[in-house]
Amino acid sequence: MAKAYWVAHVDVSDPEVYESYKAANAAPFAQFGARFVVRGGDQEVREGTVRARTVVIEFPSYEAAVACYESPDYQAAIAIRKAVSLGDLVIVKGYED
């Protein structure tokens, strides 16, 4: 079964409140088997435009990735994030040879 990924690009206006979002998303991420692959490290934009922060989260399956996003616990975390950030997020199924 192919893994799946959340790929997010985010601009954060209040890092202190954003920490509350990170605390709130810990439980649903654990519940759905999420693993951070990239969590806002240094980045170099070579083509196009990207927001300041890039996050890539791996899930064991596409179904788990979608279920996590739609879960009540993650929806509560989103309310915190949306107040202090602008972002783009895509859920993508991983490549399986």
ROROSE-579265 format. One line per field, with one value per residue: residue number from 1; residue in one letter; chain; z, x negated, y of N, C-alpha, C in turn. Coordinates in pm, 1 decimal, m for minus. Layout:
// residues N
pos <- NUM ...
code <- A ...
unit <- A ...
n_Z <- Z ...
n_X <- X ...
n_Y <- Y ...
ca_Z <- Z ...
ca_X <- X ...
ca_Y <- Y ...
c_Z <- Z ...
c_X <- X ...
c_Y <- Y ...
// end
This chain:
// residues 97
pos <- 1 2 3 4 5 6 7 8 9 10 11 12 13 14 15 16 17 18 19 20 21 22 23 24 25 26 27 28 29 30 31 32 33 34 35 36 37 38 39 40 41 42 43 44 45 46 47 48 49 50 51 52 53 54 55 56 57 58 59 60 61 62 63 64 65 66 67 68 69 70 71 72 73 74 75 76 77 78 79 80 81 82 83 84 85 86 87 88 89 90 91 92 93 94 95 96 97
code <- M A K A Y W V A H V D V S D P E V Y E S Y K A A N A A P F A Q F G A R F V V R G G D Q E V R E G T V R A R T V V I E F P S Y E A A V A C Y E S P D Y Q A A I A I R K A V S L G D L V I V K G Y E D
unit <- A A A A A A A A A A A A A A A A A A A A A A A A A A A A A A A A A A A A A A A A A A A A A A A A A A A A A A A A A A A A A A A A A A A A A A A A A A A A A A A A A A A A A A A A A A A A A A A A A
n_Z <- 0.0 m86.7 68.0 195.5 171.5 339.6 206.6 286.6 262.1 437.1 577.8 874.0 1106.4 1379.9 1573.2 1837.9 1899.3 1698.4 1797.5 1975.8 1799.4 1697.0 1925.5 1956.0 1730.5 1774.1 1893.9 1699.2 1488.0 1595.3 1632.2 1367.1 1259.8 1165.9 1044.6 1066.5 792.5 681.5 855.3 845.2 799.2 675.5 350.4 m4.3 m261.2 m589.5 m818.4 m917.4 m663.0 m309.2 15.8 341.3 515.4 491.3 516.4 539.3 580.2 650.9 599.0 676.2 477.9 202.8 276.7 558.0 573.1 469.1 649.2 888.5 838.0 819.1 1071.2 1387.4 1592.9 1450.2 1298.5 1498.5 1566.4 1331.0 1345.3 1527.6 1386.5 1149.9 1236.9 1267.9 1047.3 694.6 442.3 215.2 134.7 34.1 m11.9 m99.4 m274.0 m231.0 m443.4 m577.2 m655.6
n_X <- m84.5 m56.4 m211.2 m100.9 m103.1 m97.1 m149.4 m247.0 m251.4 m324.6 m262.0 m332.4 m188.4 m185.2 m395.1 m390.6 m120.7 m91.5 m240.7 m57.7 122.8 m42.9 m70.5 194.4 235.1 95.0 217.7 418.8 238.7 77.8 273.7 342.6 109.9 m88.7 m398.3 m653.2 m832.0 m946.5 m977.1 m950.3 m1218.8 m1531.3 m1503.5 m1530.4 m1411.4 m1379.9 m1230.0 m933.2 m702.1 m687.1 m552.3 m676.8 m725.5 m766.5 m608.1 m611.5 m430.8 m417.4 m194.9 m58.2 115.2 323.2 588.7 567.9 442.3 637.5 847.2 735.5 715.1 987.1 1079.4 1242.5 1069.3 845.7 972.3 1041.4 785.1 715.5 870.3 727.0 487.3 567.3 627.5 386.1 225.1 151.7 206.2 128.7 235.0 187.6 301.8 143.8 111.1 m144.3 m414.6 m427.1 m626.4
n_Y <- m118.6 217.3 497.2 818.0 1177.9 1490.4 1800.5 2109.0 2463.5 2745.8 3066.7 3224.0 3438.2 3480.2 3336.2 3239.7 3173.1 2988.2 2779.2 2672.6 2557.7 2355.3 2198.8 2118.0 1961.7 1731.0 1500.1 1405.5 1353.7 1149.4 954.2 887.3 792.9 970.1 1107.4 1338.5 1458.3 1680.4 1977.6 2271.7 2357.0 2504.3 2646.7 2676.0 2853.9 2767.1 2776.8 2943.0 3054.9 3033.9 2986.3 3094.9 2878.3 2530.7 2218.5 1870.4 1583.9 1246.1 974.6 649.4 563.5 677.1 694.9 720.1 969.5 1144.1 1090.8 1183.8 1460.9 1523.2 1461.8 1530.6 1625.3 1725.6 1920.1 2099.2 2185.7 2316.2 2548.1 2700.5 2739.4 2876.0 3131.1 3255.9 3221.9 3183.8 2950.9 2677.4 2356.1 2024.5 1695.5 1408.1 1105.2 869.0 752.8 431.0 162.4
ca_Z <- 0.0 m96.2 173.2 147.9 230.8 339.8 171.8 322.1 258.5 534.6 634.1 1011.0 1154.8 1525.3 1606.6 1971.6 1887.1 1611.2 1885.6 2028.9 1691.0 1692.5 2040.3 1932.2 1623.8 1813.4 1917.1 1575.7 1410.0 1653.9 1606.9 1227.4 1217.8 1094.1 1074.5 999.5 705.2 677.3 949.2 845.1 796.8 572.8 214.9 m112.6 m371.3 m717.1 m923.9 m866.5 m532.3 m200.3 145.0 423.0 588.9 421.5 604.1 471.6 681.0 590.1 659.8 627.1 360.4 159.2 359.6 689.5 556.4 454.5 774.9 986.6 807.6 843.8 1209.3 1472.8 1665.6 1361.7 1262.4 1610.6 1553.4 1217.1 1390.3 1589.1 1281.1 1053.9 1295.4 1271.3 933.3 562.3 391.3 109.5 174.3 m59.2 30.7 m220.9 m259.5 m266.0 m557.4 m540.3 m774.5
ca_X <- 0.0 m133.4 m195.8 m47.2 m172.8 m46.2 m253.3 m191.0 m334.3 m254.8 m315.6 m283.4 m193.7 m204.5 m459.0 m352.1 8.8 m113.9 m285.1 65.0 170.8 m129.2 m33.9 328.1 236.9 16.6 303.3 467.0 127.4 41.9 384.4 346.3 m20.8 m164.4 m540.6 m708.2 m946.7 m1000.5 m900.7 m985.9 m1362.4 m1582.8 m1461.3 m1577.2 m1315.4 m1451.3 m1134.0 m802.0 m695.3 m647.9 m541.2 m798.4 m743.1 m722.9 m591.4 m572.4 m395.0 m391.5 m91.5 m70.4 201.2 401.4 710.1 531.4 413.6 765.5 921.6 675.3 757.5 1131.1 1112.7 1282.4 954.5 765.6 1052.7 1024.9 650.9 718.0 926.8 616.8 391.3 620.9 628.7 251.1 142.3 209.0 134.7 176.3 209.9 232.9 284.3 103.0 76.2 m283.3 m447.8 m451.7 m674.2
ca_Y <- 0.0 341.4 597.4 945.5 1291.9 1627.0 1897.1 2239.7 2584.2 2829.5 3191.1 3234.9 3576.3 3481.3 3208.7 3193.2 3105.5 2873.5 2670.8 2611.5 2471.4 2237.6 2115.1 2063.5 1860.9 1613.6 1382.5 1343.6 1301.3 1020.4 861.9 845.2 742.5 1072.3 1123.7 1455.5 1439.1 1816.7 2059.6 2412.6 2384.4 2595.7 2613.1 2762.1 2849.9 2767.8 2809.7 2983.1 3119.9 2944.9 3055.5 3091.8 2752.4 2409.9 2103.5 1746.8 1484.2 1115.3 890.4 512.2 542.4 792.5 697.8 774.5 1112.2 1213.9 1076.0 1274.3 1597.6 1537.0 1425.4 1642.8 1680.8 1809.6 2037.2 2194.1 2244.1 2408.8 2676.2 2775.4 2775.7 2972.3 3265.3 3315.6 3182.9 3160.4 2835.3 2589.7 2218.0 1921.4 1556.6 1338.5 963.4 843.5 668.1 291.7 94.3
c_Z <- 0.0 23.6 111.4 227.0 232.1 303.0 193.2 307.9 337.8 565.5 770.8 1058.7 1306.0 1568.1 1743.1 1967.1 1799.3 1691.0 1948.0 1925.7 1686.6 1808.5 2016.7 1824.0 1661.6 1830.3 1787.5 1488.4 1463.7 1622.4 1464.9 1171.4 1140.7 1140.4 996.1 918.5 693.2 770.6 958.4 845.4 689.5 436.2 118.1 m227.5 m501.3 m833.7 m858.6 m734.3 m430.5 m73.9 229.2 486.1 505.7 522.0 518.1 581.2 608.9 670.8 603.1 503.0 325.2 245.8 497.4 681.3 546.8 585.0 883.0 963.5 845.0 987.8 1291.2 1546.3 1575.2 1318.0 1372.8 1603.7 1440.0 1259.0 1454.8 1480.0 1190.5 1107.2 1284.4 1152.9 805.5 504.4 276.3 152.3 68.4 6.9 m96.6 m189.0 m307.5 m384.1 m507.5 m663.9 m788.9
c_X <- m88.3 m106.9 m133.9 m112.6 m84.5 m166.8 m191.1 m296.4 m257.7 m334.4 m251.3 m298.9 m215.1 m262.8 m418.8 m218.9 m5.5 m165.2 m165.1 126.8 88.2 m98.5 100.6 328.8 163.0 103.3 359.0 353.6 84.7 149.1 380.6 208.6 m106.3 m310.4 m591.1 m831.3 m1021.6 m913.8 m958.7 m1133.6 m1401.8 m1533.1 m1513.0 m1479.0 m1392.1 m1360.1 m1002.3 m810.7 m641.1 m636.1 m665.7 m828.4 m688.7 m718.1 m547.1 m550.1 m357.1 m285.6 m104.0 13.6 271.8 526.4 682.0 505.5 542.1 844.6 866.6 722.9 903.0 1171.6 1151.4 1164.5 868.6 843.5 1045.9 888.2 646.1 770.7 819.2 522.9 442.1 622.6 492.8 163.4 224.2 133.5 204.1 140.6 265.5 207.8 257.6 65.1 m67.2 m297.7 m478.5 m503.2 m616.1
c_Y <- 123.9 431.5 722.1 1057.3 1415.0 1712.9 2034.5 2348.0 2688.7 2956.4 3208.2 3378.7 3586.2 3346.7 3152.8 3118.1 2981.9 2753.7 2599.5 2518.0 2342.8 2143.3 2046.6 1956.1 1733.3 1488.5 1324.3 1289.1 1164.0 915.8 805.3 807.3 840.7 1076.2 1243.3 1416.5 1572.2 1899.8 2200.3 2444.3 2485.2 2549.9 2718.0 2748.4 2865.5 2802.8 2848.0 3056.6 3020.9 3029.7 3027.4 2955.7 2636.8 2295.1 1985.1 1643.0 1355.6 1040.2 749.7 482.4 672.5 807.8 756.0 924.8 1193.7 1207.7 1167.8 1417.1 1620.8 1508.3 1548.5 1706.8 1768.8 1932.7 2142.4 2261.4 2345.5 2545.6 2763.0 2826.9 2886.0 3115.7 3334.6 3276.7 3177.8 3042.5 2765.9 2448.5 2125.1 1786.1 1478.0 1194.0 944.0 750.5 528.0 219.1 m43.0
// end
